[in-house]
Amino acid sequence: MMKKIFFVCACFALLDSTIAKGVIDVEGFVEEQDPRLTSGFSCKGQKNGLYQDPNDCSGFINCWDGRIFFQKCPKGLNFNPKTKYCDWPENVTCPDFCASRPDGIYPDPETCKGFIHCHNNRTARKNCPTGTLFNPKLKVCDWPHNVDCPTEPGSGDFM
């Protein structure tokens, strides 16, 4: 049986310190259970460095020795893949969420209070009715006690 430990890594790669959380095994590899890993991005075979998160314009991926760490820019800034820094939104071209995805409904990487509907390579962000959160397992808006949202309790927004 493999032993596992919880870690919190303070990283100072950009304009602001950011916290990366995850579960690692004793060899130091991040377990690939994070729902953000469904984007298909992998650090295996990548050079150490910072990469734009294909699901979140304000997020970036820190690859280190084949391990993946998801991080966020400070509020109001987006990750600029050209400069490898958090930058003003007008200086960053964000990848369209639905450009490389099949038609369907996807969790919004910014909030549990809504979802993204992809149709014909177009991105439509939708809000759930008040008092509900998007349940990615059922792909419907659902009562908060049925939804596993990585947030502060009751907020509906990602930390």
Accessible surface in RSA format (square Angstrom, percent):
REM  Atomic radii and reference values for relative SASA: ProtOr
REM  Chains: A
REM  Algorithm: Lee & Richards
REM  Probe-radius: 1.40
REM  Slices: 20
REM RES _ NUM      All-atoms   Total-Side   Main-Chain    Non-polar    All polar
REM                ABS   REL    ABS   REL    ABS   REL    ABS   REL    ABS   REL
RES MET A   1   238.36 123.4 151.84 100.5  86.52 206.0 127.65 108.5 110.71 146.7
RES MET A   2    98.02  50.8  75.18  49.8  22.84  54.4  74.50  63.3  23.52  31.2
RES LYS A   3   157.27  76.7 149.87  92.0   7.40  17.6  98.91  89.0  58.36  62.2
RES LYS A   4   108.39  52.9  77.72  47.7  30.67  73.0  43.94  39.6  64.45  68.7
RES ILE A   5    96.39  54.9  88.73  66.1   7.67  18.5  96.39  69.4   0.00   0.0
RES PHE A   6   135.41  67.7 106.39  65.9  29.02  75.5 106.77  64.7  28.65  82.0
RES PHE A   7    32.78  16.4  27.20  16.8   5.59  14.5  32.78  19.9   0.00   0.0
RES VAL A   8    85.12  56.0  53.30  48.3  31.82  76.7  53.30  46.3  31.82  86.3
RES CYS A   9    44.56  33.7  39.03  43.5   5.53  13.0  12.95  32.8  31.61  34.1
RES ALA A  10    59.22  54.4  35.98  55.5  23.24  52.9  35.98  50.7  23.24  61.6
RES CYS A  11    18.05  13.7  12.59  14.0   5.46  12.8   8.91  22.6   9.14   9.9
RES PHE A  12   153.67  76.9 122.95  76.2  30.72  79.9 124.83  75.7  28.84  82.5
RES ALA A  13    45.79  42.1  16.30  25.2  29.49  67.1  27.29  38.4  18.51  49.0
RES LEU A  14    23.46  13.1   1.83   1.3  21.63  54.4   2.61   1.8  20.85  56.1
RES LEU A  15   114.01  63.5  77.10  55.2  36.92  92.8  82.02  57.6  32.00  86.1
RES ASP A  16    69.59  48.7  62.74  62.4   6.86  16.2  14.06  33.1  55.53  55.4
RES SER A  17    56.87  48.1  38.25  51.1  18.62  42.9   6.74  14.4  50.13  70.2
RES THR A  18    19.61  13.9  15.51  15.7   4.10   9.8  15.43  20.7   4.18   6.3
RES ILE A  19    88.53  50.4  69.25  51.6  19.28  46.5  69.25  49.9  19.28  52.3
RES ALA A  20     2.30   2.1   1.58   2.4   0.72   1.6   2.30   3.2   0.00   0.0
RES LYS A  21   112.68  55.0  86.73  53.2  25.96  61.8  54.00  48.6  58.68  62.5
RES GLY A  22    17.98  22.2   0.00   N/A  17.98  22.2  17.95  49.3   0.03   0.1
RES VAL A  23    59.66  39.3  56.52  51.2   3.15   7.6  56.52  49.1   3.15   8.5
RES ILE A  24    29.82  17.0  29.82  22.2   0.00   0.0  29.82  21.5   0.00   0.0
RES ASP A  25    19.46  13.6  18.72  18.6   0.74   1.7   0.68   1.6  18.78  18.7
RES VAL A  26    92.52  60.9  58.78  53.2  33.74  81.3  62.80  54.6  29.72  80.6
RES GLU A  27   110.02  63.2  82.51  62.4  27.50  65.5  49.70  96.1  60.31  49.2
RES GLY A  28    13.42  16.5   0.00   N/A  13.42  16.5  12.44  34.2   0.97   2.2
RES PHE A  29   104.77  52.4 104.11  64.5   0.66   1.7 104.11  63.1   0.66   1.9
RES VAL A  30    25.84  17.0  15.52  14.0  10.32  24.9  15.52  13.5  10.32  28.0
RES GLU A  31    42.64  24.5  31.19  23.6  11.45  27.3  20.93  40.5  21.72  17.7
RES GLU A  32   102.70  59.0  70.26  53.2  32.44  77.2  26.30  50.9  76.41  62.4
RES GLN A  33   142.59  79.7 113.26  82.8  29.32  69.8  49.05 104.4  93.54  70.9
RES ASP A  34    39.49  27.7  28.10  28.0  11.39  26.9  16.09  37.9  23.39  23.3
RES PRO A  35   100.10  73.0  88.51  80.7  11.59  42.1  95.43  78.8   4.67  29.0
RES ARG A  36    90.28  37.9  86.99  44.3   3.29   7.8  37.60  51.4  52.69  31.9
RES LEU A  37    26.66  14.8  14.18  10.1  12.48  31.4  14.76  10.4  11.90  32.0
RES THR A  38   121.11  86.1  86.17  87.4  34.95  83.3  75.51 101.4  45.60  68.9
RES SER A  39    33.13  28.0   1.24   1.7  31.89  73.5   3.44   7.3  29.69  41.6
RES GLY A  40    65.73  81.1   0.00   N/A  65.73  81.1  39.28 107.8  26.45  59.2
RES PHE A  41    42.43  21.2  29.95  18.6  12.48  32.5  36.64  22.2   5.79  16.6
RES SER A  42    46.56  39.3  37.94  50.6   8.62  19.9  36.77  78.3   9.80  13.7
RES CYS A  43     2.87   2.2   0.27   0.3   2.60   6.1   0.27   0.7   2.60   2.8
RES LYS A  44   137.20  66.9 117.77  72.3  19.43  46.3  92.58  83.3  44.62  47.5
RES GLY A  45    90.23 111.3   0.00   N/A  90.23 111.3  44.38 121.8  45.85 102.7
RES GLN A  46    76.95  43.0  59.76  43.7  17.19  40.9   3.22   6.9  73.73  55.9
RES LYS A  47   174.87  85.3 165.48 101.5   9.39  22.4 115.91 104.3  58.97  62.8
RES ASN A  48    70.72  48.8  43.15  41.7  27.57  66.4  14.04  33.8  56.68  54.8
RES GLY A  49    25.77  31.8   0.00   N/A  25.77  31.8  25.77  70.7   0.00   0.0
RES LEU A  50    22.80  12.7  20.17  14.4   2.63   6.6  20.17  14.2   2.63   7.1
RES TYR A  51    49.01  22.9  47.63  27.1   1.38   3.6  39.93  30.0   9.08  11.2
RES GLN A  52    34.87  19.5  23.62  17.3  11.25  26.8  10.30  21.9  24.57  18.6
RES ASP A  53     5.65   4.0   5.65   5.6   0.00   0.0   0.00   0.0   5.65   5.6
RES PRO A  54    44.36  32.3  37.73  34.4   6.63  24.1  39.90  32.9   4.45  27.7
RES ASN A  55    15.46  10.7  10.88  10.5   4.57  11.0   6.39  15.4   9.07   8.8
RES ASP A  56    12.60   8.8   7.87   7.8   4.73  11.2   5.46  12.9   7.14   7.1
RES CYS A  57    25.98  19.7  18.15  20.2   7.83  18.4  18.15  46.0   7.83   8.4
RES SER A  58    20.68  17.5  19.59  26.1   1.09   2.5  17.32  36.9   3.36   4.7
RES GLY A  59     0.64   0.8   0.00   N/A   0.64   0.8   0.64   1.8   0.00   0.0
RES PHE A  60     1.54   0.8   1.44   0.9   0.10   0.3   1.44   0.9   0.10   0.3
RES ILE A  61     0.07   0.0   0.07   0.1   0.00   0.0   0.07   0.1   0.00   0.0
RES ASN A  62    22.96  15.8  22.96  22.2   0.00   0.0   0.00   0.0  22.96  22.2
RES CYS A  63     0.93   0.7   0.93   1.0   0.00   0.0   0.93   2.4   0.00   0.0
RES TRP A  64   128.83  51.7 128.83  62.4   0.00   0.0 110.19  58.8  18.64  30.2
RES ASP A  65    87.83  61.5  67.17  66.9  20.65  48.8  29.11  68.5  58.71  58.6
RES GLY A  66    25.28  31.2   0.00   N/A  25.28  31.2  12.80  35.1  12.48  28.0
RES ARG A  67    59.60  25.0  56.77  28.9   2.83   6.7   6.77   9.2  52.83  32.0
RES ILE A  68    10.91   6.2   7.93   5.9   2.98   7.2   7.93   5.7   2.98   8.1
RES PHE A  69    29.99  15.0  26.81  16.6   3.18   8.3  29.99  18.2   0.00   0.0
RES PHE A  70    21.45  10.7   9.95   6.2  11.50  29.9   9.95   6.0  11.50  32.9
RES GLN A  71     5.88   3.3   0.81   0.6   5.07  12.1   2.47   5.3   3.41   2.6
RES LYS A  72    64.67  31.6  60.50  37.1   4.17   9.9  56.91  51.2   7.76   8.3
RES CYS A  73     9.80   7.4   0.00   0.0   9.80  23.0   0.21   0.5   9.59  10.3
RES PRO A  74    37.72  27.5  26.53  24.2  11.19  40.7  36.85  30.4   0.87   5.4
RES LYS A  75   208.58 101.8 171.05 105.0  37.53  89.4 124.91 112.4  83.68  89.1
RES GLY A  76    51.18  63.1   0.00   N/A  51.18  63.1  39.84 109.3  11.34  25.4
RES LEU A  77    22.91  12.8  21.40  15.3   1.51   3.8  21.40  15.0   1.51   4.1
RES ASN A  78    23.17  16.0  23.17  22.4   0.00   0.0   0.00   0.0  23.17  22.4
RES PHE A  79     0.00   0.0   0.00   0.0   0.00   0.0   0.00   0.0   0.00   0.0
RES ASN A  80     9.82   6.8   9.82   9.5   0.00   0.0   0.00   0.0   9.82   9.5
RES PRO A  81    49.32  35.9  41.34  37.7   7.99  29.0  41.67  34.4   7.66  47.6
RES LYS A  82   190.02  92.7 154.45  94.8  35.57  84.7 105.57  95.0  84.45  90.0
RES THR A  83    69.57  49.5  54.31  55.1  15.26  36.4  60.16  80.8   9.41  14.2
RES LYS A  84    85.67  41.8  83.42  51.2   2.25   5.3  62.29  56.1  23.38  24.9
RES TYR A  85   118.44  55.3 118.44  67.4   0.00   0.0  70.04  52.6  48.40  59.7
RES CYS A  86     5.78   4.4   0.03   0.0   5.75  13.5   0.00   0.0   5.78   6.2
RES ASP A  87    28.78  20.2  25.40  25.3   3.38   8.0   7.48  17.6  21.30  21.2
RES TRP A  88   153.93  61.8 153.90  74.5   0.03   0.1 123.39  65.8  30.54  49.5
RES PRO A  89    61.23  44.6  53.57  48.8   7.66  27.8  53.85  44.5   7.38  45.9
RES GLU A  90   144.40  82.9 103.36  78.2  41.05  97.7  65.21 126.1  79.19  64.7
RES ASN A  91    82.31  56.8  56.73  54.8  25.58  61.6  17.19  41.4  65.12  62.9
RES VAL A  92    16.99  11.2   0.00   0.0  16.99  41.0   2.63   2.3  14.36  39.0
RES THR A  93   124.50  88.5 106.20 107.7  18.30  43.6  74.94 100.7  49.56  74.9
RES CYS A  94    54.82  41.5  34.54  38.5  20.28  47.7  20.80  52.7  34.02  36.7
RES PRO A  95    61.40  44.7  37.69  34.4  23.71  86.2  49.17  40.6  12.23  76.0
RES ASP A  96    71.05  49.8  51.99  51.7  19.07  45.1  31.90  75.1  39.16  39.1
RES PHE A  97    16.67   8.3  12.83   7.9   3.84  10.0  13.70   8.3   2.97   8.5
RES CYS A  98     0.00   0.0   0.00   0.0   0.00   0.0   0.00   0.0   0.00   0.0
RES ALA A  99    59.76  55.0  40.54  62.6  19.23  43.7  41.37  58.3  18.39  48.7
RES SER A 100   106.50  90.0  70.14  93.6  36.36  83.8  54.31 115.6  52.19  73.1
RES ARG A 101    42.91  18.0  34.14  17.4   8.78  20.9  14.15  19.3  28.76  17.4
RES PRO A 102   103.36  75.3  91.14  83.1  12.22  44.4 102.80  84.9   0.56   3.5
RES ASP A 103    82.29  57.6  56.52  56.3  25.77  60.9  28.60  67.3  53.70  53.6
RES GLY A 104    25.26  31.2   0.00   N/A  25.26  31.2  24.40  67.0   0.86   1.9
RES ILE A 105    57.23  32.6  54.62  40.7   2.60   6.3  54.62  39.3   2.60   7.1
RES TYR A 106    44.91  21.0  44.90  25.5   0.00   0.0  38.37  28.8   6.54   8.1
RES PRO A 107    62.54  45.6  58.08  52.9   4.46  16.2  58.24  48.1   4.30  26.7
RES ASP A 108     8.45   5.9   6.58   6.5   1.87   4.4   0.00   0.0   8.45   8.4
RES PRO A 109    27.09  19.7   9.01   8.2  18.08  65.7  17.83  14.7   9.26  57.5
RES GLU A 110    69.31  39.8  58.72  44.4  10.58  25.2  32.71  63.3  36.59  29.9
RES THR A 111    25.87  18.4  24.69  25.0   1.18   2.8  24.25  32.6   1.62   2.5
RES CYS A 112    11.51   8.7   7.89   8.8   3.63   8.5   3.63   9.2   7.89   8.5
RES LYS A 113    95.42  46.6  94.93  58.2   0.49   1.2  51.54  46.4  43.88  46.7
RES GLY A 114     1.24   1.5   0.00   N/A   1.24   1.5   0.89   2.4   0.36   0.8
RES PHE A 115    35.50  17.8  35.48  22.0   0.01   0.0  35.48  21.5   0.01   0.0
RES ILE A 116     0.00   0.0   0.00   0.0   0.00   0.0   0.00   0.0   0.00   0.0
RES HIS A 117    67.90  37.1  67.04  46.6   0.86   2.2  35.71  36.8  32.19  37.5
RES CYS A 118     0.73   0.6   0.70   0.8   0.03   0.1   0.70   1.8   0.03   0.0
RES HIS A 119    97.46  53.3  96.84  67.3   0.61   1.6  69.74  71.9  27.71  32.2
RES ASN A 120    95.08  65.6  75.76  73.2  19.32  46.5  22.89  55.1  72.18  69.8
RES ASN A 121    90.68  62.5  81.70  78.9   8.98  21.6  16.44  39.6  74.24  71.8
RES ARG A 122   178.06  74.8 174.57  89.0   3.48   8.3  58.97  80.6 119.09  72.2
RES THR A 123    47.03  33.4  15.55  15.8  31.48  75.0  15.55  20.9  31.48  47.6
RES ALA A 124    38.18  35.1  32.49  50.1   5.69  12.9  38.18  53.8   0.00   0.0
RES ARG A 125   130.11  54.6  99.21  50.6  30.90  73.6  56.69  77.5  73.42  44.5
RES LYS A 126    93.28  45.5  87.34  53.6   5.94  14.2  37.12  33.4  56.16  59.8
RES ASN A 127   133.49  92.1 107.78 104.2  25.72  61.9  23.56  56.7 109.93 106.3
RES CYS A 128    13.92  10.5   0.20   0.2  13.72  32.2   0.30   0.8  13.61  14.7
RES PRO A 129    90.46  65.9  77.06  70.3  13.40  48.7  89.51  73.9   0.96   6.0
RES THR A 130   145.40 103.4 112.69 114.2  32.71  77.9  84.55 113.6  60.85  92.0
RES GLY A 131    47.98  59.2   0.00   N/A  47.98  59.2  36.95 101.4  11.03  24.7
RES THR A 132    21.64  15.4  16.55  16.8   5.10  12.1  16.55  22.2   5.10   7.7
RES LEU A 133    21.73  12.1  21.73  15.5   0.00   0.0  21.73  15.3   0.00   0.0
RES PHE A 134     6.52   3.3   4.07   2.5   2.46   6.4   4.07   2.5   2.46   7.0
RES ASN A 135     8.81   6.1   8.81   8.5   0.00   0.0   0.00   0.0   8.81   8.5
RES PRO A 136    57.41  41.8  46.69  42.6  10.72  39.0  46.99  38.8  10.42  64.8
RES LYS A 137   179.50  87.6 144.41  88.6  35.09  83.6 103.85  93.5  75.64  80.6
RES LEU A 138   116.43  64.8  95.23  68.1  21.20  53.3  99.50  69.9  16.92  45.5
RES LYS A 139   109.32  53.3 100.13  61.4   9.19  21.9  57.45  51.7  51.87  55.3
RES VAL A 140    74.45  49.0  68.46  62.0   5.98  14.4  74.45  64.7   0.00   0.0
RES CYS A 141    40.70  30.8  15.85  17.7  24.85  58.4   9.30  23.6  31.40  33.9
RES ASP A 142    20.87  14.6  16.31  16.2   4.56  10.8   6.27  14.7  14.60  14.6
RES TRP A 143   151.31  60.7 151.00  73.1   0.31   0.7 120.29  64.1  31.02  50.3
RES PRO A 144    62.19  45.3  54.84  50.0   7.35  26.7  55.11  45.5   7.08  44.0
RES HIS A 145   155.36  84.9 114.38  79.5  40.98 104.8  91.81  94.6  63.55  73.9
RES ASN A 146    74.12  51.1  48.38  46.8  25.74  62.0  16.57  39.9  57.55  55.6
RES VAL A 147    18.55  12.2   0.97   0.9  17.59  42.4   3.19   2.8  15.36  41.7
RES ASP A 148   126.30  88.5 103.54 103.1  22.76  53.8  31.23  73.5  95.08  94.8
RES CYS A 149    21.49  16.3   4.56   5.1  16.94  39.8   4.83  12.2  16.66  18.0
RES PRO A 150    83.76  61.0  63.96  58.3  19.80  72.0  79.46  65.6   4.30  26.7
RES THR A 151    26.77  19.0   5.71   5.8  21.06  50.2   0.00   0.0  26.77  40.5
RES GLU A 152   100.74  57.8  99.99  75.6   0.76   1.8  39.97  77.3  60.78  49.6
RES PRO A 153   129.64  94.5  97.58  89.0  32.05 116.5 107.87  89.1  21.76 135.3
RES GLY A 154    83.47 102.9   0.00   N/A  83.47 102.9  39.87 109.4  43.60  97.6
RES SER A 155    42.07  35.5  27.87  37.2  14.20  32.7  37.99  80.9   4.08   5.7
RES GLY A 156     1.83   2.3   0.00   N/A   1.83   2.3   0.83   2.3   0.99   2.2
RES ASP A 157    65.90  46.2  63.76  63.5   2.14   5.1  22.01  51.8  43.89  43.8
RES PHE A 158    64.51  32.3  44.32  27.5  20.19  52.5  44.32  26.9  20.19  57.8
RES MET A 159   128.63  66.6  73.08  48.4  55.55 132.3 100.57  85.5  28.06  37.2
END  Absolute sums over single chains surface
CHAIN  1 A    10178.6       7774.4       2404.2       6044.3       4134.4
END  Absolute sums over all chains
TOTAL         10178.6       7774.4       2404.2       6044.3       4134.4
